[in-house]
Every structure is written in C-alpha cells, then in structure tokens.
Amino acid sequence: MLNHFVVCLVLVAVSPQAGVPALAQSPLAAAPAVTAADVRFMREMIGHHQQAVDMTALVAARTRRPQLRVLAERIAVSQADEMALMRQWLRTHGAIGDTTMSRGLSGHAEHDMSTMSVTAGMPGMLSAKAMTALRAARETRFDRLFLEGMIRHHGGALTMVEQLLATAGAAQESSINRFVTDVDADQRAEIARMRRMLNAP
C-alpha cells in the first residue's frame, strides 16, 4: 500500500496535469525576452547601415579601381540584406514604428521615420560635411576618403555591438544574438580588407 502511495505521488509530480501552468512547462517559457535595448539597437543599426549603402552608391562613378567597385557592391548587398532582416525582426516583435518615408541624413536616400530620430550622433556616422566631401572627390582622393570613411563607419557598428552586449539582459534573444555575432564578424573582416586596400600602392 505504501509503495502504491509513493508511485502515485511520483506520477502526480511529473504529470502535466499537476496544476503547473502550461507556459511554465513549455521550453518557450525559458526563452530570453526582447529588451528595449535590443529594439533600439535594431532601429539605430538600420539607419547606420543606410549611410553605408549611400556611400557605396557613389563608388562606381568615382573610382578607377575594379576591386573597390567589387568591395562596394558586396557591402551594398550585405547591408541591404541585413536591413531587411532587421525590419523583419522589428515587425515580428511589434516594434517597426512609423514607416513613413522621408529624406535621410545622408542627403539623398530615404529612410524609415522609425530610424531617423536615432541616427544622429551614432558611432562611426559620417557628418554631412564628410559626405559632401566624399561626393565631390574623384579617383585617388575618393578612394582614400571612401576607405577611411567606411573603416570608421564599420568601426562604429562594432562599437554599437559592444555597447549592446554590455547592456544587462540585452542580446539574449536567439535571433538578435546570432545577428550581432554575424555583424561583428563581417564588419571586422571588411575592415581588415579595406585596410589592406588603403595601404596598397
């Protein structure tokens, strides 16, 4: 009889009907929550990426270096893909904000209003004066300004990643954690490539 009573207790303890809320038993219940810092990072990084795309759009008409054109195309494609991913992430988490289109900080491209108010002063962003100088430059001078500016710009993205990871509770949700890891690796690789190009004769 005692053995039967013990067995019943064990069954009750492990049974999903033991009064434990279903959410607490689900693996999803333990998933890290998205934080305000995560949302802010994604919104800011969209604006940050957009300036990089704006910069790459200037390359074809201003450089004679085929390898710089290839680099710019790669950056443009990767940044555009990541912007689409970030917008989807924001939509998924109900944080896309106002998607009204307006003229952006770089002076030509359009940006989501949800990113415009947060891009000013972000690490690595080129000033309006620097963008004007880049548009006016040609050939060797353009190549140098572009590479120096994009290295600084990518470095700013790395700073943003570091700041997010240093924020308590941030970047724990699986998709944003993978994203910032990829951004960090990709930006470091491109910085190394651009430094080699900058130092090439």
C-alpha positions, 0 to 999 in steps of 0.5 A: 500500500505504501509503495502504491502511495509513493508511485502515485505521488511520483506520477502526480509530480511529473504529470502535466496535469499537476496544476503547473501552468502550461507556459511554465512547462513549455521550453518557450517559457525559458526563452530570453525576452526582447529588451528595449535595448535590443529594439533600439539597437535594431532601429539605430543599426538600420539607419547606420547601415543606410549611410553605408549603402549611400556611400557605396552608391557613389563608388562606381562613378568615382573610382578607377579601381575594379576591386573597390567597385567589387568591395562596394557592391558586396557591402551594398548587398550585405547591408541591404540584406541585413536591413531587411532582416532587421525590419523583419525582426522589428515587425515580428516583435511589434516594434517597426514604428512609423514607416513613413518615408522621408529624406535621410541624413545622408542627403539623398536616400530615404529612410524609415521615420522609425530610424531617423530620430536615432541616427544622429550622433551614432558611432562611426556616422559620417557628418554631412560635411564628410559626405559632401566631401566624399561626393565631390572627390574623384579617383585617388582622393575618393578612394582614400576618403571612401576607405577611411570613411567606411573603416570608421563607419564599420568601426562604429557598428562594432562599437554599437555591438559592444555597447549592446552586449554590455547592456544587462539582459540585452542580446539574449534573444536567439535571433538578435544574438546570432545577428550581432555575432554575424555583424561583428564578424563581417564588419571586422573582416571588411575592415581588415580588407579595406585596410589592406586596400588603403595601404596598397600602392 
